[in-house]
């Protein structure tokens, strides 16, 4: 088949570029909303799979910590923290800001300086949740936050007890997460060298 002499060949040029987003904040906002929606679907599926709220809470608590700290350390140029206070500030101002787009207020709640509260006036994980079903009253919907903090701290050799103190889905005004730093876990390499 021949082409007519007066007809120019069609030049199909495909633009493979994705639409640009003007600021990194917009991209972060989109991924945060995707995470929140996906997280809601995960919790709903876990509730279908498990009859007991305690099983769902445990699964959510264990799910993400180690992977999250590896990603956080790779994406941020942090040096080793010198105190529990500095560690709590990094969690609030670094990790929460990076992954959820919010910065909780940090307060030290004891004289020894090892017990802290992270207080979120607005918790993005509950943006699309109005209330817990009556049959799921003991469900801790945001257990993933406690598990992520605990797992991340364990990864950098800090043992901690992390619990929810206040939860808006249980009628409280704010989300409050308590962090109690326990004794520092010794590095296995240091133990072997002694």
Backbone as CSV, one residue per row, in Angstrom:
resi,resn,N_x,N_y,N_z,CA_x,CA_y,CA_z,C_x,C_y,C_z
1,UNK,0.839,-1.150,0.000,0.000,0.000,0.000,0.896,1.228,0.000
2,UNK,0.619,2.153,-0.898,1.464,3.344,-0.992,0.755,4.552,-0.420
3,UNK,1.553,5.502,0.005,1.054,6.726,0.614,0.928,7.786,-0.471
4,UNK,-0.164,8.589,-0.450,-0.291,9.657,-1.428,0.888,10.630,-1.294
5,UNK,1.349,11.152,-2.411,2.537,12.003,-2.447,2.342,13.320,-1.704
6,UNK,1.153,13.891,-1.723,0.953,15.191,-1.079,0.638,15.100,0.413
7,UNK,0.526,13.935,0.922,0.182,13.780,2.338,1.454,13.612,3.175
8,UNK,1.539,14.424,4.239,2.709,14.335,5.114,2.536,13.151,6.069
9,UNK,3.620,12.514,6.392,3.492,11.395,7.335,3.058,11.915,8.703
10,UNK,2.157,11.189,9.321,1.692,11.590,10.647,2.778,11.273,11.669
11,UNK,3.013,12.232,12.469,4.028,12.061,13.483,3.330,11.893,14.828
12,UNK,3.183,10.685,15.254,2.524,10.412,16.535,3.545,10.560,17.646
13,UNK,3.380,11.594,18.400,4.261,11.813,19.526,3.439,11.627,20.800
14,UNK,3.886,10.721,21.610,3.168,10.424,22.841,3.884,11.106,23.995
15,UNK,3.131,11.811,24.792,3.687,12.468,25.970,3.543,11.514,27.153
16,UNK,4.654,10.960,27.585,4.639,9.974,28.653,4.783,10.590,30.036
17,UNK,4.830,11.896,30.138,5.004,12.543,31.430,3.693,12.566,32.204
18,UNK,3.807,12.285,33.473,2.637,12.392,34.333,2.390,13.852,34.642
19,UNK,1.178,14.207,34.988,0.924,15.599,35.349,1.824,16.009,36.513
20,UNK,2.385,17.176,36.405,3.268,17.634,37.473,2.458,18.202,38.619
21,UNK,2.971,17.972,39.777,2.361,18.519,40.976,3.278,19.633,41.430
22,UNK,2.711,20.774,41.674,3.513,21.962,41.910,4.349,21.917,43.172
23,UNK,3.895,21.206,44.188,4.693,21.185,45.411,4.732,19.777,45.977
24,UNK,5.794,19.510,46.704,5.903,18.190,47.311,4.822,17.991,48.369
25,UNK,4.338,19.067,48.947,3.274,18.962,49.947,2.017,18.359,49.324
26,UNK,1.709,18.724,48.074,0.531,18.164,47.413,0.695,16.674,47.191
27,UNK,1.887,16.254,46.784,2.137,14.829,46.570,2.031,14.087,47.894
28,UNK,2.578,14.677,48.951,2.506,14.053,50.263,1.057,13.950,50.730
29,UNK,0.278,15.009,50.496,-1.124,15.025,50.890,-1.877,13.910,50.174
30,UNK,-1.608,13.719,48.889,-2.289,12.666,48.139,-1.911,11.295,48.687
31,UNK,-0.644,11.053,48.978,-0.249,9.747,49.469,-0.764,9.517,50.890
32,UNK,-0.874,10.572,51.702,-1.423,10.447,53.055,-2.879,10.032,52.978
33,UNK,-3.660,10.672,52.098,-5.075,10.301,51.956,-5.227,8.874,51.457
34,UNK,-4.364,8.470,50.531,-4.396,7.096,50.035,-4.098,6.128,51.171
35,UNK,-3.101,6.452,51.997,-2.763,5.617,53.138,-3.943,5.512,54.101
36,UNK,-4.582,6.642,54.406,-5.701,6.660,55.354,-6.853,5.807,54.828
37,UNK,-7.168,5.939,53.552,-8.251,5.132,52.975,-7.891,3.651,52.938
38,UNK,-6.661,3.354,52.558,-6.206,1.961,52.514,-6.194,1.364,53.911
39,UNK,-5.760,2.154,54.880,-5.732,1.695,56.265,-7.146,1.361,56.742
40,UNK,-8.110,2.198,56.419,-9.499,1.932,56.785,-9.992,0.621,56.200
41,UNK,-9.637,0.359,54.945,-10.025,-0.896,54.307,-9.346,-2.086,54.989
42,UNK,-8.090,-1.911,55.399,-7.365,-2.972,56.100,-8.042,-3.294,57.435
43,UNK,-8.392,-2.276,58.194,-9.057,-2.494,59.485,-10.402,-3.186,59.280
44,UNK,-11.151,-2.751,58.276,-12.455,-3.376,57.997,-12.287,-4.860,57.649
45,UNK,-11.270,-5.174,56.850,-11.029,-6.574,56.484,-10.599,-7.393,57.699
46,UNK,-9.753,-6.825,58.539,-9.328,-7.533,59.753,-10.513,-7.801,60.677
47,UNK,-11.427,-6.857,60.754,-12.625,-7.057,61.576,-13.490,-8.181,61.026
48,UNK,-13.513,-8.340,59.705,-14.261,-9.458,59.101,-13.557,-10.782,59.368
49,UNK,-12.209,-10.759,59.352,-11.433,-11.991,59.509,-11.324,-12.468,60.956
50,UNK,-11.418,-11.541,61.924,-11.217,-11.890,63.333,-12.438,-11.478,64.149
51,UNK,-12.903,-12.396,64.988,-14.065,-12.113,65.829,-13.707,-11.254,67.032
52,UNK,-12.505,-11.408,67.552,-12.089,-10.714,68.769,-11.339,-9.425,68.437
53,UNK,-11.747,-8.326,69.092,-11.060,-7.041,68.904,-9.591,-7.118,69.302
54,UNK,-9.287,-7.921,70.321,-7.903,-8.044,70.789,-7.008,-8.601,69.688
55,UNK,-7.536,-9.532,68.874,-6.756,-10.086,67.766,-6.474,-9.021,66.710
56,UNK,-7.477,-8.204,66.417,-7.305,-7.114,65.446,-6.300,-6.099,65.980
57,UNK,-6.442,-5.729,67.258,-5.516,-4.771,67.871,-4.084,-5.276,67.806
58,UNK,-3.870,-6.554,68.121,-2.525,-7.122,68.109,-1.953,-7.107,66.698
59,UNK,-2.750,-7.482,65.727,-2.279,-7.493,64.335,-1.889,-6.084,63.890
60,UNK,-2.730,-5.109,64.176,-2.434,-3.722,63.792,-1.180,-3.208,64.497
61,UNK,-1.015,-3.601,65.741,0.134,-3.165,66.524,1.441,-3.731,65.959
62,UNK,1.415,-4.949,65.468,2.632,-5.628,65.005,2.995,-5.378,63.545
63,UNK,2.138,-4.748,62.786,2.224,-4.785,61.332,3.368,-3.998,60.674
64,UNK,3.763,-2.848,61.180,4.544,-1.929,60.359,5.859,-1.418,60.934
65,UNK,6.091,-1.461,62.215,7.194,-0.765,62.867,8.566,-0.860,62.238
66,UNK,9.048,-2.062,61.986,10.415,-2.229,61.496,10.572,-1.648,60.108
67,UNK,9.636,-1.900,59.214,9.742,-1.352,57.852,9.683,0.166,57.855
68,UNK,8.880,0.703,58.740,8.719,2.148,58.804,10.002,2.847,59.237
69,UNK,10.678,2.320,60.251,11.906,2.976,60.708,13.004,2.872,59.661
70,UNK,13.077,1.763,58.936,14.077,1.650,57.868,13.829,2.701,56.796
71,UNK,12.580,2.886,56.426,12.234,3.900,55.431,12.533,5.299,55.961
72,UNK,12.170,5.556,57.201,12.386,6.875,57.797,13.877,7.213,57.865
73,UNK,14.694,6.270,58.325,16.127,6.518,58.422,16.757,6.713,57.050
74,UNK,16.244,6.007,56.045,16.774,6.159,54.688,16.401,7.511,54.090
75,UNK,15.223,8.021,54.411,14.744,9.275,53.823,15.170,10.518,54.593
76,UNK,15.647,10.358,55.805,16.052,11.512,56.601,17.519,11.346,57.005
77,UNK,18.203,12.436,57.109,19.628,12.406,57.463,19.780,12.687,58.959
78,UNK,19.314,11.759,59.769,19.353,11.954,61.213,20.615,11.363,61.818
79,UNK,21.087,12.024,62.840,22.188,11.488,63.627,21.591,10.800,64.844
80,UNK,22.422,10.101,65.574,21.965,9.379,66.756,21.441,10.363,67.803
81,UNK,20.278,10.058,68.368,19.698,10.901,69.412,20.467,10.693,70.712
82,UNK,20.617,11.771,71.475,21.386,11.714,72.717,20.508,11.596,73.958
83,UNK,19.207,11.756,73.813,18.329,11.690,74.990,16.951,11.194,74.574
84,UNK,16.185,10.775,75.566,14.810,10.362,75.302,13.993,11.537,74.778
85,UNK,14.257,12.710,75.311,13.540,13.906,74.869,13.780,14.183,73.387
86,UNK,15.027,14.075,72.972,15.373,14.287,71.561,14.712,13.220,70.681
87,UNK,14.665,12.001,71.167,14.025,10.914,70.423,12.532,11.180,70.256
88,UNK,11.867,11.596,71.322,10.428,11.905,71.251,10.173,13.049,70.277
89,UNK,11.042,14.049,70.276,10.897,15.172,69.337,11.062,14.720,67.890
90,UNK,12.011,13.821,67.636,12.220,13.304,66.279,10.991,12.526,65.817
91,UNK,10.417,11.733,66.716,9.204,10.978,66.378,8.091,11.948,65.975
92,UNK,7.902,12.995,66.783,6.807,13.939,66.539,7.067,14.832,65.336
93,UNK,8.222,15.488,65.321,8.497,16.491,64.287,9.003,15.886,62.982
94,UNK,9.549,14.696,63.053,10.068,14.065,61.852,9.121,13.035,61.282
95,UNK,8.929,11.942,62.030,8.165,10.809,61.513,6.682,11.120,61.313
96,UNK,6.033,11.708,62.326,4.604,12.023,62.176,4.389,13.013,61.035
97,UNK,5.265,13.999,60.950,5.140,14.998,59.888,5.346,14.351,58.516
98,UNK,6.340,13.467,58.421,6.655,12.829,57.146,5.538,11.902,56.675
99,UNK,4.998,11.108,57.576,4.051,10.078,57.156,2.582,10.474,57.261
100,UNK,2.246,11.337,58.212,0.841,11.693,58.392,0.557,13.172,58.148
101,UNK,1.607,13.972,57.997,1.412,15.392,57.720,0.970,16.195,58.929
102,UNK,1.149,15.670,60.122,0.798,16.378,61.358,1.982,16.329,62.321
103,UNK,2.031,17.287,63.227,3.077,17.305,64.249,2.423,17.331,65.623
104,UNK,2.525,16.217,66.353,1.939,16.192,67.690,2.732,17.065,68.662
105,UNK,2.054,17.537,69.704,2.738,18.220,70.796,3.378,17.159,71.675
106,UNK,4.601,17.415,72.120,5.324,16.469,72.962,5.439,17.047,74.361
107,UNK,5.034,16.263,75.354,5.198,16.688,76.738,5.858,15.566,77.525
108,UNK,6.793,15.937,78.376,7.418,14.982,79.291,6.551,14.946,80.537
109,UNK,6.186,13.753,80.981,5.225,13.661,82.075,5.798,13.128,83.381
110,UNK,7.141,12.992,83.479,7.713,12.576,84.759,9.081,13.224,84.967
111,UNK,9.549,13.187,86.198,10.812,13.843,86.567,12.032,13.100,86.020
112,UNK,11.941,11.792,85.828,13.072,11.016,85.311,13.340,11.314,83.841
113,UNK,12.369,11.891,83.139,12.546,12.229,81.726,12.468,11.054,80.780
114,UNK,11.725,10.011,81.166,11.591,8.866,80.276,10.140,8.553,79.893
115,UNK,9.197,9.400,80.318,7.783,9.199,79.966,7.283,10.435,79.234
116,UNK,6.741,10.208,78.024,6.298,11.309,77.176,4.902,11.042,76.660
117,UNK,4.208,12.126,76.340,2.913,12.035,75.665,3.012,12.761,74.332
118,UNK,2.497,12.130,73.295,2.351,12.762,71.990,0.869,13.074,71.843
119,UNK,0.544,14.346,71.692,-0.862,14.753,71.645,-1.172,15.321,70.267
120,UNK,-2.112,14.670,69.588,-2.548,15.105,68.259,-3.935,15.725,68.384
121,UNK,-4.033,16.997,68.032,-5.351,17.637,68.016,-6.197,17.053,66.888
122,UNK,-5.535,16.669,65.806,-6.223,16.077,64.657,-5.453,14.838,64.227
123,UNK,-6.121,13.701,64.236,-5.511,12.433,63.844,-6.011,12.066,62.449
124,UNK,-5.151,12.139,61.434,-5.588,11.857,60.062,-6.120,10.440,59.854
125,UNK,-5.704,9.493,60.678,-6.186,8.122,60.503,-7.683,7.990,60.743
126,UNK,-8.261,8.929,61.473,-9.697,8.844,61.762,-10.506,9.852,60.944
127,UNK,-9.894,10.440,59.914,-10.586,11.420,59.073,-11.891,10.891,58.478
128,UNK,-11.904,9.632,58.102,-13.066,9.071,57.417,-13.852,8.095,58.299
129,UNK,-13.612,8.152,59.609,-14.290,7.255,60.547,-15.140,8.105,61.481
130,UNK,-16.421,7.840,61.500,-17.302,8.606,62.376,-17.348,8.021,63.778
131,UNK,-17.523,6.721,63.868,-17.551,6.051,65.171,-17.312,4.571,64.966
132,UNK,-16.930,3.909,66.055,-16.738,2.460,65.997,-18.090,1.775,66.134
133,UNK,-18.281,0.647,65.465,-19.531,-0.095,65.641,-19.677,-0.534,67.102
134,UNK,-20.887,-0.613,67.573,-21.146,-0.990,68.971,-20.529,-2.348,69.309
135,UNK,-20.530,-3.265,68.359,-19.972,-4.596,68.589,-18.442,-4.586,68.667
136,UNK,-17.815,-3.483,68.285,-16.345,-3.374,68.275,-15.853,-2.306,69.251
137,UNK,-16.460,-2.215,70.403,-16.141,-1.152,71.352,-14.727,-1.238,71.922
138,UNK,-14.126,-2.422,71.943,-12.764,-2.540,72.474,-11.701,-2.480,71.370
139,UNK,-12.130,-2.215,70.153,-11.176,-2.079,69.047,-10.386,-0.783,69.218
140,UNK,-9.082,-0.888,69.093,-8.227,0.297,69.109,-7.838,0.556,67.648
141,UNK,-8.648,1.360,66.981,-8.552,1.569,65.537,-7.157,2.007,65.102
142,UNK,-6.503,2.817,65.878,-5.194,3.381,65.497,-4.025,2.654,66.144
143,UNK,-4.187,1.379,66.477,-3.102,0.609,67.090,-1.834,0.625,66.264
144,UNK,-1.986,0.823,64.982,-0.818,0.839,64.109,0.180,1.920,64.514
145,UNK,-0.310,3.022,65.081,0.595,4.093,65.513,1.478,3.619,66.667
146,UNK,0.869,2.973,67.652,1.650,2.456,68.781,2.649,1.405,68.310
147,UNK,2.201,0.505,67.458,3.091,-0.536,66.952,4.231,0.020,66.129
148,UNK,3.941,1.032,65.332,4.988,1.640,64.507,6.032,2.325,65.383
149,UNK,5.579,3.044,66.389,6.522,3.729,67.294,7.355,2.702,68.057
150,UNK,6.702,1.702,68.646,7.410,0.680,69.414,8.399,-0.078,68.534
151,UNK,7.942,-0.510,67.373,8.816,-1.259,66.466,10.000,-0.431,65.995
152,UNK,9.745,0.844,65.716,10.821,1.725,65.274,11.851,1.904,66.389
153,UNK,11.385,2.100,67.614,12.311,2.276,68.735,13.112,1.004,69.004
154,UNK,12.467,-0.150,68.899,13.181,-1.414,69.090,14.261,-1.600,68.036
155,UNK,13.989,-1.143,66.820,14.959,-1.271,65.736,16.226,-0.469,66.016
156,UNK,16.093,0.636,66.724,17.266,1.440,67.080,17.682,1.193,68.537
157,UNK,17.353,0.002,69.037,17.775,-0.479,70.352,17.229,0.322,71.528
158,UNK,16.007,0.775,71.434,15.344,1.438,72.558,14.053,0.680,72.877
159,UNK,14.012,0.087,74.058,12.796,-0.606,74.476,11.819,0.434,75.020
160,UNK,10.556,0.303,74.642,9.553,1.269,75.081,8.190,0.609,75.175
161,UNK,7.407,1.133,76.077,6.001,0.748,76.184,5.212,1.896,75.551
162,UNK,4.400,1.588,74.550,3.656,2.615,73.823,2.178,2.258,73.881
163,UNK,1.367,3.169,74.409,-0.057,2.899,74.589,-0.897,4.126,74.235
164,UNK,-2.168,3.865,73.953,-3.115,4.954,73.746,-3.653,5.400,75.095
165,UNK,-3.618,6.699,75.315,-4.155,7.261,76.546,-5.525,7.875,76.270
166,UNK,-5.632,8.590,75.135,-6.910,9.182,74.727,-7.150,8.862,73.252
167,UNK,-8.408,8.677,72.907,-8.780,8.322,71.537,-10.117,8.984,71.191
168,UNK,-10.147,9.839,70.157,-11.408,10.497,69.776,-12.531,9.520,69.414
169,UNK,-12.172,8.332,68.941,-13.195,7.342,68.605,-13.826,6.726,69.858
170,UNK,-13.242,7.035,71.010,-13.802,6.558,72.288,-14.342,7.717,73.099
171,UNK,-14.526,8.888,72.444,-15.147,10.025,73.109,-14.196,11.089,73.636
172,UNK,-12.897,10.921,73.453,-11.937,11.914,73.939,-11.801,13.054,72.928
173,UNK,-11.283,14.177,73.394,-11.121,15.360,72.543,-9.937,15.237,71.585
174,UNK,-8.864,14.582,72.040,-7.630,14.501,71.255,-7.150,13.057,71.219
175,UNK,-6.150,12.804,70.365,-5.450,11.526,70.378,-4.197,11.732,71.210
176,UNK,-4.021,10.908,72.235,-2.815,10.992,73.060,-2.168,9.614,73.121
177,UNK,-0.898,9.583,72.762,-0.126,8.350,72.783,0.944,8.496,73.847
178,UNK,1.008,7.548,74.764,2.013,7.567,75.823,3.203,6.712,75.440
179,UNK,4.398,7.255,75.641,5.641,6.511,75.389,6.430,6.479,76.692
180,UNK,6.681,5.278,77.183,7.535,5.103,78.352,8.793,4.388,77.896
181,UNK,9.905,5.110,77.930,11.181,4.511,77.545,11.661,3.645,78.693
182,UNK,11.921,2.377,78.398,12.437,1.451,79.387,13.959,1.497,79.275
183,UNK,14.652,0.636,79.947,16.113,0.697,79.853,16.547,0.452,78.411
184,UNK,17.654,1.049,78.058,18.179,0.913,76.706,18.602,-0.528,76.468
185,UNK,18.192,-1.073,75.327,18.564,-2.431,74.965,20.009,-2.411,74.493
186,UNK,20.834,-3.303,75.049,22.237,-3.331,74.642,22.348,-3.919,73.245
187,UNK,23.277,-3.372,72.495,23.528,-3.859,71.151,24.185,-5.235,71.240
188,UNK,23.738,-6.181,70.445,24.267,-7.545,70.470,25.758,-7.575,70.158
189,UNK,26.234,-6.713,69.265,27.652,-6.689,68.909,28.484,-6.296,70.129
190,UNK,28.022,-5.329,70.920,28.762,-4.903,72.107,28.849,-6.040,73.118
191,UNK,27.771,-6.813,73.261,27.777,-7.924,74.197,28.799,-8.972,73.780
192,UNK,28.887,-9.260,72.483,29.828,-10.270,71.991,31.269,-9.836,72.197
193,UNK,31.558,-8.550,72.107,32.924,-8.061,72.236,33.425,-8.067,73.674
194,UNK,32.549,-8.191,74.644,32.965,-8.135,76.063,33.470,-9.460,76.545
